[in-house]
Amino acid sequence: MFPASIFKLDSGLTLIHQEIPTTPVVVADVWVSAGSIEEPKYASGIAHFLEHMIFKGTAKLPAGVFDHNIENQGGVSNAATSYDYAHYSITSAATCLEQILPQLAEILLNAAIPDEELERERDVVLEEIRSYNDDPDWVGYQHLVKSIYQQHPYGRSILGTEGDVVQHSSEAMRCFHRTYYRPENMTVVIVGGIEQAKTLELVKNTFNQNVLQSNNDNYTVSPSEKAVQPFIAGIRRQEISLPRLENARLIMAWTGPGVEQLTTACGLDLLSVLLAEGRTSRLVRDLREEQQLVRFICCNFSLQKVSSLFTITAILEPELLERVEVLIRLHLEDIITNGITEQELARAQRLLCNDFAFSTETPNQLAGLYGYYNTVSKAELAVTYPAQILSFNTQELQKLVQEYLLPNQYAVTVLKPA
């Protein structure tokens, strides 16, 4: 049973509320379906840049005032942009929400995006890009997704390139903002020490449908760009040389279904734990503990709205790259041929169910969970995760490897010291 209440307001906005009477804290997390997947190809990075500009004020609330007021009340604000969403959260004492939430709504719905502030913030975003470009793991991942998602927005950097960011105008950003930052495109999640009736009244008054003026200007991503799903035939390989790199990186990747096939996604999550989480997992035990061929190895399943990504990443000496890649493929072939044990499955299920329990303890965690799922699908799916994980048997997991993790059909990016 879903523990929170969901309301669809007249403005089109979705409100999710869960009262936790034992805490004096409340979290308000606003999720917007305005991630980088909505950007036209020629405006890459504008969704992330807009996240910065949201805090530069409105006609009623000058730049810096929102941050000052939050801090003055002892609260904390945060924001993030991904491929599928942007979200903005505030954590404060429950007694302060009535003063703080209208200010959050004001900057989200009525961002002024002034020219002079945009020019100042452009330098901040450019420096952020340069900083990430000094991180070999980030560089390797960007090369990987570009190789896989060649005709899809998931293949572009969320930050955009320096060339992209230099060209973004305040007019274009206002247009993107007017198109996507509307109540009908938002989910407001409020979790903590505030009762439902008071929350409902506050949100109705705050996110009024008349706050935004209608505007016909918009940005759209062409249907063809969204529709092209990646297909990896054979082994798609690329090798990158980086200066100041001490150890090589091996990144192998397979695509998986998006959130519409959540059960399959949960199975791939199980496989990522079974393969490389903890000293007794297959790849860690063999390649790091016993053979000592890698310094570090991990698996990650990244659930996304349209197409997800399963990766295996290793840090190792350059001369061992080929050998380790072959051994990883042999492990996948072994699962396809011989399957997995009940003990392996039980361990992976236990770890993931415990992790889910530990990640749903605080108002912040719950608000993020509900907001994410309601943005990419529907909120009720958020609490089905443990049951989905426990529903798998060994044969079903073996079949997922046969279908999604073929040892002769993947993308691989290798980073070597220059």
C-alpha positions as CSV (number, residue, x, y, z in Angstrom):
1,M,0.0,0.0,0.0
2,F,1.3,3.4,-0.9
3,P,1.9,5.3,2.3
4,A,1.5,8.9,1.0
5,S,-1.5,10.7,-0.4
6,I,-1.6,11.9,-4.0
7,F,-3.7,14.9,-5.2
8,K,-4.1,16.3,-8.7
9,L,-4.9,20.0,-8.4
10,D,-6.9,22.2,-10.7
11,S,-3.7,23.9,-11.9
12,G,-2.5,20.5,-13.2
13,L,0.1,20.2,-10.5
14,T,0.5,16.8,-8.7
15,L,0.9,17.0,-4.9
16,I,2.2,14.0,-2.9
17,H,2.0,14.4,0.9
18,Q,3.1,12.1,3.8
19,E,2.8,13.3,7.3
20,I,5.4,12.1,9.8
21,P,4.1,13.5,13.1
22,T,7.2,12.5,15.1
23,T,9.5,14.9,13.2
24,P,9.6,18.7,13.5
25,V,11.3,18.8,10.0
26,V,9.5,19.1,6.7
27,V,10.9,18.6,3.2
28,A,9.4,20.2,0.1
29,D,10.8,18.7,-3.1
30,V,9.6,20.1,-6.5
31,W,10.2,17.8,-9.5
32,V,9.9,19.2,-13.0
33,S,9.8,17.2,-16.2
34,A,12.4,19.5,-17.7
35,G,15.6,17.4,-17.9
36,S,18.1,17.5,-20.7
37,I,16.1,15.0,-22.7
38,E,13.7,17.9,-23.5
39,E,16.5,20.0,-25.0
40,P,16.8,20.5,-28.8
41,K,20.2,19.2,-30.0
42,Y,21.3,22.8,-30.7
43,A,20.6,23.9,-27.1
44,S,22.5,21.1,-25.2
45,G,23.0,22.1,-21.5
46,I,20.3,24.6,-21.3
47,A,18.2,22.6,-18.8
48,H,21.2,22.5,-16.4
49,F,22.1,26.1,-17.0
50,L,18.5,27.1,-16.2
51,E,18.8,25.3,-12.8
52,H,21.5,27.8,-11.9
53,M,19.4,30.7,-13.2
54,I,16.3,29.7,-11.2
55,F,18.1,31.1,-8.1
56,K,18.8,34.4,-9.7
57,G,15.4,35.8,-8.7
58,T,12.2,37.2,-10.1
59,A,10.7,40.6,-10.5
60,K,9.4,40.3,-6.9
61,L,12.3,38.4,-5.4
62,P,15.8,39.8,-6.3
63,A,18.8,37.6,-6.8
64,G,20.1,36.1,-3.5
65,V,17.1,36.9,-1.4
66,F,15.7,33.4,-1.6
67,D,18.9,31.8,-0.4
68,H,19.3,34.4,2.3
69,N,15.8,33.8,3.6
70,I,16.2,30.0,3.6
71,E,19.5,30.3,5.6
72,N,17.9,32.9,7.9
73,Q,15.2,30.4,8.8
74,G,17.8,27.6,9.4
75,G,16.8,25.8,6.3
76,V,18.7,24.1,3.5
77,S,18.0,24.2,-0.3
78,N,19.3,22.0,-3.0
79,A,18.8,21.3,-6.7
80,A,19.8,18.9,-9.5
81,T,19.3,18.3,-13.2
82,S,19.4,15.0,-14.9
83,Y,18.3,13.6,-18.3
84,D,14.7,13.0,-17.2
85,Y,14.1,15.8,-14.6
86,A,15.1,18.8,-12.7
87,H,14.2,19.1,-9.0
88,Y,14.5,21.7,-6.3
89,S,14.2,20.9,-2.6
90,I,14.1,22.8,0.7
91,T,14.4,21.3,4.2
92,S,13.2,23.4,7.1
93,A,11.4,23.4,10.4
94,A,7.7,22.6,9.8
95,T,6.7,25.9,11.2
96,C,8.7,27.8,8.5
97,L,7.2,26.1,5.5
98,E,4.4,28.6,5.2
99,Q,6.9,31.4,4.7
100,I,9.4,29.4,2.5
101,L,7.3,27.4,0.1
102,P,5.7,30.5,-1.6
103,Q,9.2,31.8,-2.3
104,L,10.3,28.5,-3.9
105,A,7.2,28.6,-6.1
106,E,7.9,32.2,-7.0
107,I,11.5,31.5,-8.3
108,L,10.4,28.3,-10.1
109,L,7.3,29.7,-11.9
110,N,8.5,33.3,-12.5
111,A,12.2,33.2,-12.9
112,A,13.3,36.5,-14.5
113,I,16.6,35.2,-16.0
114,P,18.1,38.7,-16.2
115,D,20.8,39.2,-18.9
116,E,23.4,40.5,-16.5
117,E,23.0,37.5,-14.1
118,L,23.1,35.1,-17.0
119,E,26.5,36.4,-18.1
120,R,27.9,36.1,-14.6
121,E,26.5,32.6,-14.1
122,R,27.8,31.5,-17.5
123,D,31.3,31.6,-16.1
124,V,30.3,29.4,-13.2
125,V,28.8,26.8,-15.5
126,L,31.8,26.9,-17.8
127,E,34.1,26.4,-14.8
128,E,31.9,23.4,-13.7
129,I,32.3,21.8,-17.2
130,R,36.1,22.3,-17.0
131,S,36.2,20.8,-13.6
132,Y,34.4,17.7,-14.7
133,N,36.6,17.4,-17.8
134,D,39.5,16.9,-15.4
135,D,37.8,13.8,-13.9
136,P,38.8,10.8,-16.0
137,D,35.8,8.7,-14.8
138,W,33.4,11.4,-16.0
139,V,35.2,11.8,-19.3
140,G,35.1,8.1,-19.8
141,Y,31.4,7.9,-19.1
142,Q,30.7,10.7,-21.5
143,H,32.5,9.0,-24.3
144,L,30.7,5.8,-23.5
145,V,27.1,7.2,-23.6
146,K,28.0,9.2,-26.8
147,S,29.0,5.9,-28.4
148,I,25.9,4.1,-27.3
149,Y,23.2,6.8,-27.7
150,Q,24.3,8.2,-31.0
151,Q,20.8,9.4,-32.1
152,H,19.3,10.1,-28.7
153,P,19.5,12.9,-26.1
154,Y,20.9,10.4,-23.5
155,G,24.1,10.5,-25.5
156,R,24.8,14.2,-24.8
157,S,26.3,15.7,-21.6
158,I,23.8,17.1,-19.2
159,L,26.1,20.0,-18.7
160,G,26.5,20.7,-22.4
161,T,29.8,21.6,-24.0
162,E,31.7,24.8,-23.5
163,G,30.7,25.7,-27.0
164,D,27.0,25.1,-26.2
165,V,27.0,27.1,-23.0
166,V,28.7,30.1,-24.6
167,Q,25.8,30.4,-27.1
168,H,22.8,30.1,-24.7
169,S,20.9,33.4,-24.6
170,S,18.6,34.7,-21.9
171,E,15.8,34.8,-24.4
172,A,16.2,31.1,-25.3
173,M,16.4,30.2,-21.7
174,R,13.2,32.1,-20.9
175,C,11.5,30.3,-23.7
176,F,12.6,26.9,-22.4
177,H,11.5,28.0,-18.9
178,R,8.0,29.1,-20.0
179,T,7.5,25.8,-21.9
180,Y,8.4,23.4,-19.1
181,Y,8.2,25.1,-15.7
182,R,4.4,25.0,-15.5
183,P,2.3,23.5,-12.7
184,E,1.0,20.8,-15.0
185,N,4.6,19.7,-15.5
186,M,5.4,19.6,-11.8
187,T,5.2,17.2,-8.9
188,V,5.4,18.8,-5.4
189,V,6.3,16.3,-2.7
190,I,6.0,17.3,1.0
191,V,7.0,14.9,3.7
192,G,7.4,15.6,7.4
193,G,5.7,17.2,10.4
194,I,2.9,18.9,8.6
195,E,-0.7,17.7,8.4
196,Q,-2.5,17.0,5.1
197,A,-5.2,19.7,5.2
198,K,-2.7,22.5,5.9
199,T,-0.4,21.2,3.2
200,L,-3.1,20.9,0.6
201,E,-4.3,24.5,1.3
202,L,-0.7,25.9,1.2
203,V,0.2,24.2,-2.1
204,K,-3.1,25.2,-3.8
205,N,-2.5,28.8,-2.8
206,T,1.1,28.8,-3.7
207,F,1.2,27.0,-7.1
208,N,-1.8,28.9,-8.5
209,Q,-2.5,28.1,-12.2
210,N,-2.7,31.8,-13.0
211,V,0.8,32.5,-11.8
212,L,2.2,31.8,-15.2
213,Q,1.2,33.7,-18.3
214,S,0.5,31.7,-21.4
215,N,3.1,31.8,-24.1
216,N,3.2,30.1,-27.4
217,D,7.0,30.1,-27.7
218,N,8.5,26.7,-26.9
219,Y,11.3,24.3,-27.4
220,T,10.6,20.7,-28.6
221,V,12.7,17.7,-29.2
222,S,11.9,16.2,-32.6
223,P,10.0,12.9,-32.3
224,S,12.7,11.2,-34.4
225,E,15.4,12.1,-31.9
226,K,13.4,10.7,-29.0
227,A,12.3,7.6,-30.9
228,V,15.7,6.2,-31.9
229,Q,16.6,3.5,-29.5
230,P,20.2,2.3,-29.2
231,F,21.2,-1.0,-30.7
232,I,24.7,-2.4,-30.2
233,A,25.7,-4.9,-32.8
234,G,28.8,-6.9,-31.9
235,I,31.4,-5.1,-29.8
236,R,31.5,-1.3,-30.1
237,R,35.0,-0.3,-29.0
238,Q,36.8,3.0,-28.4
239,E,40.1,3.9,-26.8
240,I,40.9,7.2,-25.2
241,S,44.3,8.4,-24.1
242,L,44.3,10.9,-21.2
243,P,47.2,12.8,-19.7
244,R,47.9,12.5,-16.0
245,L,46.1,9.2,-15.8
246,E,47.8,6.7,-13.5
247,N,45.6,3.6,-14.0
248,A,43.6,2.5,-17.0
249,R,39.8,2.3,-17.0
250,L,37.7,-0.4,-18.6
251,I,34.0,0.5,-19.0
252,M,31.7,-2.1,-20.5
253,A,28.1,-1.3,-21.1
254,W,24.8,-2.9,-22.2
255,T,21.5,-1.1,-22.6
256,G,18.3,-2.2,-20.8
257,P,14.6,-1.2,-20.8
258,G,13.4,2.0,-19.3
259,V,11.0,2.4,-16.3
260,E,8.1,1.0,-18.3
261,Q,9.6,-2.4,-17.7
262,L,10.3,-2.0,-14.1
263,T,10.3,-5.7,-13.2
264,T,13.1,-6.3,-15.8
265,A,15.0,-3.3,-14.5
266,C,14.8,-4.7,-10.9
267,G,16.3,-8.0,-12.2
268,L,19.2,-6.1,-13.8
269,D,19.7,-4.4,-10.5
270,L,20.0,-7.8,-8.9
271,L,22.5,-8.9,-11.4
272,S,24.7,-5.8,-10.8
273,V,24.9,-6.7,-7.1
274,L,25.4,-10.4,-7.8
275,L,28.3,-9.6,-10.1
276,A,30.2,-6.9,-8.3
277,E,29.0,-5.7,-4.9
278,G,31.0,-7.0,-1.9
279,R,34.0,-9.2,-1.6
280,T,32.0,-12.4,-2.3
281,S,30.4,-11.2,-5.5
282,R,31.7,-13.0,-8.7
283,L,33.8,-10.3,-10.3
284,V,35.2,-8.8,-7.0
285,R,36.1,-12.2,-5.6
286,D,37.8,-13.5,-8.8
287,L,39.4,-10.4,-10.4
288,R,40.3,-8.4,-7.3
289,E,40.6,-10.7,-4.3
290,E,41.9,-13.9,-5.9
291,Q,43.7,-13.0,-9.1
292,Q,44.5,-9.4,-8.0
293,L,44.1,-8.2,-11.6
294,V,42.1,-5.0,-10.8
295,R,42.4,-2.3,-8.2
296,F,38.7,-1.7,-8.3
297,I,35.7,-3.2,-10.0
298,C,32.0,-2.4,-9.8
299,C,28.7,-2.8,-11.6
300,N,26.0,-0.2,-11.9
301,F,22.5,-0.3,-13.2
302,S,21.2,3.2,-14.0
303,L,17.4,3.3,-14.3
304,Q,16.2,5.9,-16.8
305,K,12.8,6.8,-18.2
306,V,13.4,5.7,-21.8
307,S,16.5,3.4,-21.9
308,S,18.6,2.3,-19.0
309,L,22.3,1.4,-18.8
310,F,24.1,-1.5,-17.2
311,T,27.9,-0.9,-16.8
312,I,30.9,-2.8,-15.5
313,T,33.8,-0.6,-14.6
314,A,37.3,-1.6,-13.6
315,I,40.5,0.3,-12.7
316,L,43.6,-1.6,-13.5
317,E,47.1,-1.6,-15.1
318,P,47.0,-0.9,-18.9
319,E,48.7,-4.2,-19.8
320,L,45.8,-6.2,-18.1
321,L,42.9,-4.6,-20.0
322,E,42.5,-7.2,-22.6
323,R,42.8,-10.1,-20.1
324,V,40.2,-8.6,-17.7
325,E,37.7,-7.9,-20.4
326,V,37.9,-11.5,-21.6
327,L,37.5,-12.8,-18.0
328,I,34.4,-10.6,-17.5
329,R,32.9,-12.0,-20.7
330,L,33.6,-15.5,-19.5
331,H,31.7,-14.8,-16.2
332,L,28.7,-13.7,-18.2
333,E,29.0,-16.8,-20.4
334,D,29.2,-19.0,-17.3
335,I,25.9,-17.5,-16.0
336,I,24.3,-18.1,-19.4
337,T,25.5,-21.7,-19.5
338,N,25.4,-22.8,-15.8
339,G,23.1,-20.2,-14.2
340,I,23.5,-18.8,-10.6
341,T,23.1,-20.4,-7.2
342,E,20.2,-19.9,-4.8
343,Q,22.8,-18.6,-2.3
344,E,23.9,-15.9,-4.7
345,L,20.4,-14.8,-5.4
346,A,19.4,-14.7,-1.7
347,R,22.5,-12.6,-0.9
348,A,21.7,-10.1,-3.7
349,Q,18.0,-9.8,-2.7
350,R,19.0,-9.3,1.0
351,L,21.5,-6.5,0.1
352,L,19.1,-4.6,-2.2
353,C,16.1,-4.9,0.2
354,N,18.2,-3.7,3.1
355,D,19.6,-0.9,1.0
356,F,16.0,0.1,0.1
357,A,15.0,0.1,3.8
358,F,18.0,2.2,4.7
359,S,17.3,4.7,1.9
360,T,13.7,5.4,3.0
361,E,14.2,6.4,6.6
362,T,14.2,10.2,6.3
363,P,11.8,12.8,4.9
364,N,14.5,13.8,2.4
365,Q,14.9,10.3,1.1
366,L,11.1,9.7,0.9
367,A,10.5,12.9,-0.9
368,G,13.2,12.1,-3.5
369,L,11.9,8.6,-4.0
370,Y,8.3,9.7,-4.6
371,G,9.2,12.7,-6.7
372,Y,11.5,10.7,-9.0
373,Y,9.0,7.9,-9.6
374,N,6.1,10.2,-10.2
375,T,8.2,12.2,-12.8
376,V,9.4,9.2,-14.8
377,S,6.3,7.0,-14.3
378,K,3.9,7.0,-11.3
379,A,4.6,7.4,-7.6
380,E,3.0,4.2,-6.5
381,L,5.8,2.2,-8.2
382,A,8.3,3.6,-5.6
383,V,7.2,1.2,-2.9
384,T,7.0,-1.9,-5.1
385,Y,10.7,-2.3,-5.3
386,P,11.3,-4.8,-2.5
387,A,8.5,-7.1,-3.8
388,Q,9.9,-6.9,-7.3
389,I,13.3,-7.8,-6.1
390,L,12.0,-10.8,-4.1
391,S,9.9,-12.1,-6.9
392,F,12.9,-13.3,-9.0
393,N,14.2,-16.9,-9.1
394,T,17.5,-18.1,-10.5
395,Q,16.2,-19.1,-13.8
396,E,14.6,-15.7,-14.5
397,L,17.9,-14.0,-13.7
398,Q,19.8,-16.4,-16.0
399,K,17.3,-15.5,-18.8
400,L,17.9,-11.8,-18.3
401,V,21.6,-12.3,-18.8
402,Q,20.8,-14.2,-22.0
403,E,18.6,-11.4,-23.2
404,Y,20.4,-8.2,-22.0
405,L,24.0,-9.0,-21.1
406,L,25.4,-10.9,-24.0
407,P,29.1,-11.3,-23.8
408,N,29.6,-10.6,-27.5
409,Q,27.3,-7.6,-27.8
410,Y,28.2,-4.5,-25.8
411,A,30.0,-1.2,-25.9
412,V,33.4,-0.7,-24.3
413,T,35.4,2.4,-23.6
414,V,39.0,2.1,-22.6
415,L,41.0,4.9,-21.0
416,K,44.8,4.7,-21.1
417,P,47.5,7.0,-19.7
418,A,48.8,9.1,-22.6
